[in-house]
Amino acid sequence: MANQLVMYEEELEQIRLVCEVLHRDSNAKAVLVIDKNGQAISEAGEVENLDVTSLSSLTAGNVAATGGIANLLAEKEFAGQFHEGERTNVHISIVAGRVILLVLFDERSSLGLVRLRVRRAAGELTKILEALVKKSEAGARNSVLAEITDDDIDNLFND
């Protein structure tokens, strides 16, 4: 359960709002929140012409590869990355060790503005994720499945 979170509608809406505000306040082209497995959780901005599924998967792979480099250099991880393109720049942040915040931006914005706005958004996302972890843990403890033991399963198949 530590790596997998159950997403609830309330938290998904909060994450969507954080994406919308970050998109607007940073003058970004698009903002995505991606889990570390490469699944898009939320998005905002100009995403209709993006292959969000592939972008999410490749971004998670990039973060994983960079994590390997960090290990080789005796670093915990590199919390942020920046890639500069001819038309589109990419800013990648790891938030709360659980999700990836991806911001695509162009000449309408600057790296400094994006970093400033990402810092605020990351703080808000961290609070949402911490609440989500607590809610998920409480839900797991109260689950009917939590009452089932290995012996119960063995007994079911041994009868």
N, C-alpha and C positions, 0 to 999 in steps of 0.2 A: 504494500500500500504506500510505501514511502515514495516510490517513483511514479505511481499511477494515482491521479486524483480523479474523483468523481466531480464532474462539473454540474453545477446547479444553475437554473435559469437566472436567478438573481445575480450570481457572480458573473455569469456570461454577459449580462447586460451592463454590469459595472465595468467589466473589461472593455466592452465595445465602446462605452462612453469615454474611457481613458484614451482609446485609440482615436476616436473622433476629435477630442480636444488636442491631442498631440499632433494629429494631422493638420488641424487648423492653425495652432499656435506656432508650429515650426515651418509652415509653408511647404510641407512635404508633398510629394506626389502620392505616396501611399505609406501606410503603416500596417504591419502585421504582428500579431502575437502568435507564436508557434511553440508547441511543446517540444521537448528535446528529442522526441521520436519522429519529428518532422510533420506533425499534423497541425494544420492551421486552426487556431482557436478563435481568432477574431481578426477583423481587417477593417480598414477605413481608407477612403480616398479613391484614387484612380486605379481600381483593381479589375475593371471589366475586361481589359485587354491583356491581363497578366494570367499566366498559367500558375495560379496560386498553389496548386498541389505540388507541382514540380519545384517552384521557388521555395516552398516550405521545406520540402525534403532535402533539396540541395543546401539550403541554409543550415539545416540541422547537421548535415554531413560536414559542412565547412566548420561548424562549431566543434564537432567531434574531432576532426582532423587537427584543428588548432589546439584542442585540449591535449592531443598526443604530443604536439610540439611543446606545450607548456610542461608536460610531465618530463620530457627529455631535458628541459632547462631547469628542473626542480621548482617549477612554479605550480601553484594550485590550479589556476586557469587564467586565461586572458579574458577579462570580463567584457572587453569591448574591442570591436574591429571596425576599420574604415576602408572602403574600397572606392577609388576614384575612377569614374568612367568619363567618356567624352560627353555623354548626354545625361547619364544618371549616376549618382553617387549612392553608396550603400553604407549605412551605419547599423552595426549589429551589436546588441547588448544582451548579456545574460542577466536575467532578473530573478533574484531570490534563489538562484541555483536551480530553478525549475522550468522557466520558460525563456524563450528568445524573443527579444523585441527588435524587429527589423524596420528600419526607416529608409525609404527610397526618396531621394530628393535631387533637385537640379539647380540651375542658376537662380531660381526664385528664392533660394534659401542659402544658408552657409553652414559649414560644419560646426562653427561655434554656437549658432542658434539651435541647431539640432541637438548638440550635446547638452546645452542648457535645458531644453525642453524635455529631453529624454531623462535627465536626472530627476526631474519632478515626476514624470510619468512612471518611472521605475519605482519611486517611493510609493506612489499610489497603488501600483500593481502588487508590490510587496505586501502591503496591508491587506489587499483583497485575497492574495494567495495564502497568507497566514490564516485569515478567517476561514478560507476554504479548507485548509488542512484540518483545522479544529472541527469544522462541520463534518468533514469526511470521516474523521476519527470517531466522532460521536455517533455518526450514522452506522459505522462499522460495528461499534460496540452494541448498538441497539438492534442490529440486524438479526433476523431469524437464523441466518446462516452462521452467525457467531456462536450459536448454541450447539451446533453440530460438531461432534468430536470425531477423531479418527476411528475410535472404537465404534461409533454409530455407523460410520460408512462401512467398516469391516463387517459388522453385524448384518447390515443390509444385503451385502453380497454373499455372505456365508449361509444365509437361510435358504 
